Amino acid sequence: MQVEERRERVSAAVLFAIGAAVLAASDAVIVRALDGAVHPFVIAFFRALFGVVVVLPFLVLRPQMLKSTHTVRQHAVRAVFKLFAMVAFFAAFSMGPLADVTAIAFMSPIFVVLGAALLLGERPGLAMFAAALVGFSGAMIIVGPSPSGFTLAIGLALVGALLQAGIQLILKSMSRGDSTSTLVVWNLLLTVPISLVMAVPFFAMPGNRELALLALQGVVGTTCMGLMTHAMSLAPASIVAPVDFLRLPLVAIGGLALFQETVALTTVVGAILICLAALMAARSRGVKASN
């Protein structure tokens, strides 16, 4: 009975993770569809604002979600990291090939491994070092011989991946005291005022088309967070995380269908290596945690 129940939970987790990957790919396509008409800080503000609108009914029904063991300052630090990671990715998606930027974004788990070793005193095993080496090799293949080379978009994607890794390291300690729903709600609530302050120098009211896309992005982004969070609660990260790689072919298909972006062979090879490295890192950390 327990085996059957576990299988059902894993199957449900995979389905939720597939849904999250589809929505995450849609998020990147929406940013590209904005075509630079909205500044990345303004995109981040509206994304957080519409995200709050989505979670507000749940917050009214369950106000206890606001109860946290951490200070507002700690939540604010995480919100700032999350804001700048989003802005970096939004800027990268708006100016670079979607497939290249998405592939570089998958470097985040590798940076988590290195950050845990440098900042948390973890001792990465041979598998971790191998994952880091494979991941960086994949990134260099994308950056090096590709026609685009090391562009500003690639640089921003790397910055976003680094910041995303920083967020994961922060969550490593914060998740011990708070539920995932509490962390998500506090992040959204604090991101709205912080992003508004950052957006003021660049603020211009979006047109109807852009506003509709931003509203859609807010719903997509918040739903994506909820789906992935629920998936992680049903099955180990070593099972759920690899499903996220589905984002890459979906983004490539979206870029080709909507923006006539072709995918270079170097991007395909580099992306395969990066995804393999992230999978190695996830499985290695999963084994370490179980031990």
C-alpha positions as CSV (number, residue, x, y, z in Angstrom):
1,M,0.0,0.0,0.0
2,Q,2.8,2.4,0.9
3,V,4.6,1.6,-2.3
4,E,1.5,2.3,-4.4
5,E,0.8,5.5,-2.5
6,R,4.4,6.6,-3.1
7,R,4.1,5.9,-6.8
8,E,0.9,8.0,-7.0
9,R,2.7,10.9,-5.2
10,V,5.6,10.7,-7.5
11,S,3.4,10.6,-10.6
12,A,1.4,13.6,-9.3
13,A,4.7,15.5,-8.6
14,V,6.0,14.8,-12.1
15,L,2.7,16.1,-13.6
16,F,2.8,19.3,-11.5
17,A,6.5,19.8,-12.4
18,I,5.6,19.4,-16.1
19,G,2.9,22.1,-15.7
20,A,5.4,24.4,-14.0
21,A,7.9,23.9,-16.8
22,V,5.3,24.8,-19.4
23,L,4.4,27.9,-17.5
24,A,8.0,28.9,-17.0
25,A,8.6,28.6,-20.7
26,S,5.6,30.7,-21.3
27,D,6.9,33.3,-18.9
28,A,10.1,33.7,-21.0
29,V,8.1,34.0,-24.2
30,I,5.9,36.7,-22.6
31,V,8.9,38.7,-21.7
32,R,10.2,38.5,-25.3
33,A,6.7,39.4,-26.6
34,L,6.9,42.7,-24.7
35,D,9.7,43.5,-27.2
36,G,11.6,45.9,-24.8
37,A,8.5,48.2,-24.5
38,V,8.6,47.8,-20.7
39,H,11.7,48.2,-18.5
40,P,12.7,45.0,-16.6
41,F,12.2,46.7,-13.2
42,V,8.7,47.7,-14.3
43,I,8.0,44.2,-15.5
44,A,9.1,42.9,-12.0
45,F,6.8,45.4,-10.3
46,F,3.7,44.4,-12.3
47,R,4.6,40.7,-12.0
48,A,4.7,40.9,-8.2
49,L,1.6,43.1,-8.1
50,F,-0.5,40.8,-10.2
51,G,1.0,37.9,-8.2
52,V,-0.3,39.4,-5.0
53,V,-3.8,39.8,-6.6
54,V,-3.7,36.0,-7.3
55,V,-2.7,35.0,-3.7
56,L,-4.8,37.6,-1.9
57,P,-8.0,35.4,-1.7
58,F,-5.9,32.5,-0.3
59,L,-4.3,34.9,2.2
60,V,-7.8,36.2,3.3
61,L,-8.9,32.6,3.9
62,R,-5.7,31.6,5.6
63,P,-4.1,34.6,7.3
64,Q,-1.9,32.3,9.4
65,M,0.3,32.1,6.3
66,L,1.8,35.4,7.4
67,K,3.1,33.9,10.7
68,S,6.8,33.5,10.3
69,T,9.8,32.6,12.4
70,H,12.0,35.0,10.6
71,T,12.2,38.8,10.7
72,V,10.8,41.1,8.0
73,R,14.4,42.1,7.3
74,Q,15.4,38.5,6.5
75,H,12.4,38.2,4.1
76,A,13.3,41.6,2.6
77,V,16.9,40.4,1.8
78,R,15.5,37.4,0.0
79,A,13.0,39.5,-1.8
80,V,15.8,41.8,-3.1
81,F,17.9,38.8,-4.3
82,K,14.7,37.5,-6.0
83,L,14.0,40.9,-7.6
84,F,17.4,41.4,-9.1
85,A,17.5,37.7,-10.3
86,M,14.1,38.3,-12.1
87,V,15.3,41.6,-13.6
88,A,18.5,40.0,-14.9
89,F,16.6,37.2,-16.5
90,F,13.9,39.6,-17.9
91,A,16.6,41.8,-19.5
92,A,18.4,38.7,-20.9
93,F,15.2,37.2,-22.4
94,S,14.4,40.6,-24.0
95,M,17.7,40.9,-25.8
96,G,19.2,37.4,-26.3
97,P,18.2,34.1,-27.9
98,L,15.6,32.4,-25.6
99,A,17.3,29.0,-25.8
100,D,20.8,30.3,-25.0
101,V,19.5,32.3,-22.0
102,T,17.4,29.4,-20.7
103,A,20.4,27.0,-21.0
104,I,22.7,29.4,-19.1
105,A,19.9,29.7,-16.4
106,F,20.3,26.0,-15.7
107,M,23.8,26.8,-14.3
108,S,22.0,27.8,-11.0
109,P,22.2,24.3,-9.4
110,I,25.9,24.2,-10.1
111,F,26.4,27.6,-8.4
112,V,24.4,26.3,-5.4
113,V,26.9,23.4,-5.1
114,L,29.9,25.7,-5.2
115,G,28.2,28.3,-2.9
116,A,27.4,25.6,-0.3
117,A,31.0,24.5,-0.3
118,L,32.4,28.1,0.0
119,L,29.8,29.6,2.3
120,L,28.2,26.7,4.3
121,G,31.2,24.6,4.7
122,E,29.8,21.6,2.8
123,R,32.3,19.2,1.4
124,P,31.3,18.4,-2.2
125,G,32.1,14.9,-3.3
126,L,33.7,13.8,-6.5
127,A,30.3,13.7,-8.2
128,M,29.7,17.4,-7.3
129,F,33.1,18.4,-8.8
130,A,32.3,16.4,-11.9
131,A,28.9,18.1,-12.2
132,A,30.5,21.6,-11.9
133,L,33.1,20.7,-14.5
134,V,30.5,19.4,-17.0
135,G,28.2,22.4,-16.4
136,F,30.9,25.0,-17.0
137,S,32.0,23.0,-20.1
138,G,28.5,23.3,-21.4
139,A,28.4,27.0,-20.7
140,M,31.7,27.6,-22.5
141,I,30.4,25.7,-25.5
142,I,27.4,28.0,-25.7
143,V,29.4,31.1,-25.1
144,G,32.6,30.3,-27.1
145,P,32.2,29.1,-30.6
146,S,28.5,30.1,-31.0
147,P,27.8,33.0,-33.5
148,S,26.5,35.2,-30.7
149,G,29.5,34.7,-28.3
150,F,29.6,36.2,-24.9
151,T,26.9,38.9,-25.2
152,L,25.3,41.1,-22.6
153,A,22.3,38.7,-22.6
154,I,24.5,35.8,-21.7
155,G,26.2,37.9,-19.0
156,L,22.9,38.8,-17.5
157,A,21.7,35.2,-17.6
158,L,24.9,34.2,-15.6
159,V,24.2,37.0,-13.1
160,G,20.6,35.8,-12.8
161,A,21.8,32.2,-12.3
162,L,24.2,33.3,-9.6
163,L,21.5,35.3,-7.8
164,Q,19.1,32.4,-8.1
165,A,21.7,30.2,-6.4
166,G,22.0,32.8,-3.6
167,I,18.3,32.6,-3.1
168,Q,18.4,28.8,-2.8
169,L,21.2,29.0,-0.2
170,I,19.1,31.6,1.8
171,L,16.0,29.3,1.5
172,K,18.2,26.4,2.8
173,S,18.1,28.0,6.3
174,M,14.7,29.9,6.1
175,S,12.7,26.8,5.0
176,R,13.6,25.1,8.3
177,G,11.3,27.5,10.2
178,D,8.7,28.5,7.7
179,S,6.3,26.7,5.3
180,T,6.8,27.2,1.6
181,S,3.4,29.1,1.4
182,T,4.6,31.5,4.0
183,L,7.9,32.1,2.2
184,V,6.1,32.7,-1.2
185,V,3.5,35.1,0.3
186,W,6.1,37.2,2.1
187,N,8.3,37.3,-1.0
188,L,5.4,38.6,-3.1
189,L,4.2,41.2,-0.5
190,L,7.7,42.6,-0.1
191,T,8.7,42.6,-3.7
192,V,5.8,44.9,-4.6
193,P,7.1,48.0,-2.7
194,I,10.8,47.2,-3.3
195,S,10.3,46.8,-7.0
196,L,8.1,49.9,-7.2
197,V,11.0,52.0,-5.7
198,M,13.4,50.5,-8.2
199,A,11.0,51.0,-11.1
200,V,10.2,54.7,-10.4
201,P,13.1,56.1,-12.5
202,F,12.1,54.0,-15.5
203,F,8.3,54.0,-15.0
204,A,6.0,54.6,-17.9
205,M,2.4,53.3,-17.9
206,P,2.3,50.3,-20.2
207,G,-0.2,50.3,-23.1
208,N,-3.3,48.0,-23.1
209,R,-1.4,45.2,-24.9
210,E,1.6,45.3,-22.6
211,L,-0.6,45.5,-19.5
212,A,-2.5,42.4,-20.6
213,L,0.7,40.5,-21.1
214,L,2.0,41.7,-17.7
215,A,-1.3,40.5,-16.0
216,L,-0.9,37.2,-17.8
217,Q,2.7,36.9,-16.6
218,G,1.7,37.6,-13.0
219,V,-0.8,34.8,-13.1
220,V,1.6,32.5,-15.0
221,G,4.5,33.2,-12.6
222,T,2.5,32.8,-9.4
223,T,0.8,29.6,-10.7
224,C,4.2,28.2,-11.7
225,M,5.6,28.8,-8.3
226,G,2.6,27.1,-6.7
227,L,2.9,24.0,-9.0
228,M,6.6,23.6,-8.5
229,T,6.3,24.1,-4.7
230,H,3.6,21.4,-4.6
231,A,5.6,19.1,-6.7
232,M,8.6,19.5,-4.4
233,S,6.4,18.6,-1.4
234,L,5.2,15.4,-3.0
235,A,8.6,13.9,-4.2
236,P,12.3,14.4,-3.7
237,A,14.1,17.2,-5.6
238,S,16.2,14.6,-7.4
239,I,13.0,13.4,-9.1
240,V,11.2,16.7,-9.6
241,A,14.2,18.9,-10.7
242,P,15.1,17.1,-13.9
243,V,11.5,17.6,-15.2
244,D,12.3,21.4,-15.2
245,F,14.7,20.7,-18.1
246,L,11.6,20.4,-20.3
247,R,11.6,24.2,-20.2
248,L,14.5,24.3,-22.7
249,P,12.9,22.6,-25.7
250,L,9.6,24.4,-25.0
251,V,11.4,27.8,-25.0
252,A,13.2,26.8,-28.2
253,I,9.9,25.9,-29.9
254,G,8.3,29.1,-28.7
255,G,11.3,31.1,-30.0
256,L,11.2,29.4,-33.4
257,A,7.4,29.6,-33.8
258,L,6.8,33.2,-32.6
259,F,10.1,35.0,-33.2
260,Q,11.8,32.9,-35.9
261,E,14.8,32.1,-33.6
262,T,16.9,29.2,-34.8
263,V,18.9,27.1,-32.3
264,A,22.6,26.6,-33.0
265,L,24.2,23.2,-32.6
266,T,26.5,24.6,-30.0
267,T,23.5,25.6,-27.9
268,V,22.0,22.1,-28.2
269,V,25.3,20.5,-27.1
270,G,26.0,23.0,-24.4
271,A,22.4,22.7,-23.0
272,I,22.6,18.9,-22.9
273,L,25.9,19.2,-20.8
274,I,24.4,21.8,-18.5
275,C,21.2,19.8,-17.9
276,L,23.3,16.6,-17.3
277,A,25.4,18.5,-14.8
278,A,22.4,19.9,-13.0
279,L,20.9,16.4,-12.9
280,M,24.2,15.0,-11.5
281,A,24.2,17.7,-8.8
282,A,20.6,17.2,-7.9
283,R,21.0,13.4,-7.5
284,S,24.3,13.8,-5.6
285,R,22.7,16.2,-3.1
286,G,19.7,13.9,-2.9
287,V,21.8,10.9,-2.0
288,K,23.8,13.1,0.5
289,A,20.5,14.2,2.2
290,S,19.1,10.7,2.4
291,N,22.4,9.5,4.0
